[in-house]
Amino acid sequence: MNKTVNQKAWFLVLPVLVLVAFSAVIPLMTVVNYSVQDTFGQNEFFWSGLIWFEDMLASERMWDALGRQLMFSGIILAIQVPLGIFVALNMPKSGVWSSVCLVLMSLPLLIPWNVVGTIWQIFGRVDIGLLGYTLDAIGINYNYTQDTLDAWVTLIVMDVWHWTSLVALLAFAGLKSIPDAYYQAAKIDQASRWKVFRYIELPKMTGVLTIAILLRFMDSFKIYTEPFVVTGGGPGNATTLLSIDLVKMALGQFDLGPAAAFSIMYFLVILLVSWVFYTVMTNLDKQEG
Amino acid sequence: MAKITLDNLAHSYLPNPASEADFALKELNHDWEDGAAYALLGSSGCGKSTLLNIISGLLQPSQGRILFDGRDVTHAPTTERNIAQVFQFPVVYDTMTVRDNLAFPLRNRGRDEGYVAQRVQDIARMIGMEDVLRRKARGLTADAKQKISLGRGMVREDVNALLFDEPLTVIDPHMKWELRTQLKTLHRDFGHTMIYVTHDQTEALTFADKVVVMYDGRVVQIGTPEELFERPAHTFVGYFIGSPGMNVIPAQVQGDRAVVNGSDIPLGRAYRPPEGKVEIGVRPEYARLSQTEGLPVQVRRVEDVGRHKIIRAEFFGHDINIIAGEDDRVSADMNRVTFDADHVNVYANDWRVQGEAA
């Protein structure tokens, strides 16, 4: 059979191409453009090759920020995923209370990032914040603007408050999709609560949990607004995460070349980690099948 | 193994059932004999699964008691009742191997590994899955999964009863027959009390010693397949069992005669005039088409189904079916029907009326 040739079909794809070009390809290429050039002002640029990339790879500052970033993402995942599952398991499965829980849990998700930052920034202040003042009053020496540990704890608690609901909601959706017969069969088989979780609930949640972990990883790895509002990266550089550092470099110091190289590597790390994680999870699935 | 007694049992899914219509399962008294194979037969939504779940303890009845060998277990949890149950749709533990799936109920009860391995091997042979024991259960076909579910149900030897809730729905016809045969063998060899829920009459009649027919939340008849065929206690039983089902025709009954549209039909027994809605029921097997005898009938269609012919006809405005043998002659001038008097049953308000010797 002869293939029908009809070049007009390109017109149907065109709008998508244009959209993607403007939303992703062109901005990204601008960054690529900056990353391989240098300037001494007057809007004059000249080719500098991969020197910015080499600079950045040798920069202790970037490795430190990456280390802090990985630690941050690691900690919040280690807290939010188990906590989210725990919350989902203990939510009412149906009825009015189920809806009430869902609404209450969605609330933090609806608050804009900088508002969340402001809420916690004030909440934690020793002079006027409820949390900071109370802790101080009961004799705990807490001050997130001066103490590294306090700053980290504040950021982590804030992120857990903001995003655990997302994991919980996804896990809840996964749990709701398990037919009653599974629980009934487990009762007949005399399975313990732990075994019901391990062999029925957890396997049925793998799909949604993969998505949850992926979303939380990407989002936490890109986090900017909340730590910027709360600690501004301090004390010192203690909470200077990757994007805070990037903004300092690009807008504070106006080092466009290094910042562009930084951005590209930042982007590639997120892409790589997400891709590896996703591939491993889906392959595990297939192998078992 | 135990005798299971249902005492005034009833169940409603509503918190405050007001009338009888609110009950999914209407009041019921029955003994399930120890070691018998029962089939629970009825159309969808008639309360079969409700009854099963009450016996296994997955559901608490709204009223009445359940006794196992005289011990009240109405509020005992499933684990205490030591019951095996297989559900309509396959339930397997996806991340476990087939072997671990089969071993699961035994391991949860702390049986030693040697015994577990032996038992799993036996069951795997029975369901024909010895060569996939090492595989993960995920990704198996629906009927393989259901065989695992069946296997898990049968793996414990000491159960009080084995309950099957339409377990063969998803299995293909050839395998269905084979598994059913194996269930029968299992029953013969070990003598477990078995209750098998189905809406397929062939399945029920071939599997069970006793068939319990349910209709609209009520048990309408309990009997051997033969009793259900010859003397359906309720018009639903007549209609539901048999293919095609029993012909039910409104009539007046006087003594040993039934009158339909002014014409007499002889009955095998004599009846006092029954109250309420009176009907006679005749199985198509006991109706015969004739040239000269009997009452007028209008033949509309003849279906040859191989072993016999089914004649669809109109009898005083009612649809009736007549079964004629493979070699019986059916011709256009045969427009009368006779009924075998001994096999005409009389029903008042859908329930069979006992006659006296004529």
Chai-1 contact restraints between the chains, C-beta under 6 A:
chainA,res_idxA,chainB,res_idxB,connection_type,confidence,min_distance_angstrom,max_distance_angstrom,comment,restraint_id
A,A181,B,F87,contact,1.0,0.0,6.0,A-B,restraint_1
A,A181,B,V91,contact,1.0,0.0,6.0,A-B,restraint_2
A,Y182,B,V91,contact,1.0,0.0,6.0,A-B,restraint_3
A,Q184,B,L58,contact,1.0,0.0,6.0,A-B,restraint_4
A,A185,B,V91,contact,1.0,0.0,6.0,A-B,restraint_5
A,K187,B,T78,contact,1.0,0.0,6.0,A-B,restraint_6
A,I188,B,Q85,contact,1.0,0.0,6.0,A-B,restraint_7
A,D189,B,F104,contact,1.0,0.0,6.0,A-B,restraint_8
A,D189,B,P105,contact,1.0,0.0,6.0,A-B,restraint_9
A,D189,B,N108,contact,1.0,0.0,6.0,A-B,restraint_10
A,Q190,B,T79,contact,1.0,0.0,6.0,A-B,restraint_11
A,Q190,B,N108,contact,1.0,0.0,6.0,A-B,restraint_12
A,Q190,B,R109,contact,1.0,0.0,6.0,A-B,restraint_13
A,A191,B,N108,contact,1.0,0.0,6.0,A-B,restraint_14
A,Y199,B,Y93,contact,1.0,0.0,6.0,A-B,restraint_15
A,P203,B,D94,contact,1.0,0.0,6.0,A-B,restraint_16
A,P203,B,T95,contact,1.0,0.0,6.0,A-B,restraint_17
A,E288,B,K136,contact,1.0,0.0,6.0,A-B,restraint_18
A,E288,B,R138,contact,1.0,0.0,6.0,A-B,restraint_19
A,G289,B,R138,contact,1.0,0.0,6.0,A-B,restraint_20
A,G289,B,G139,contact,1.0,0.0,6.0,A-B,restraint_21
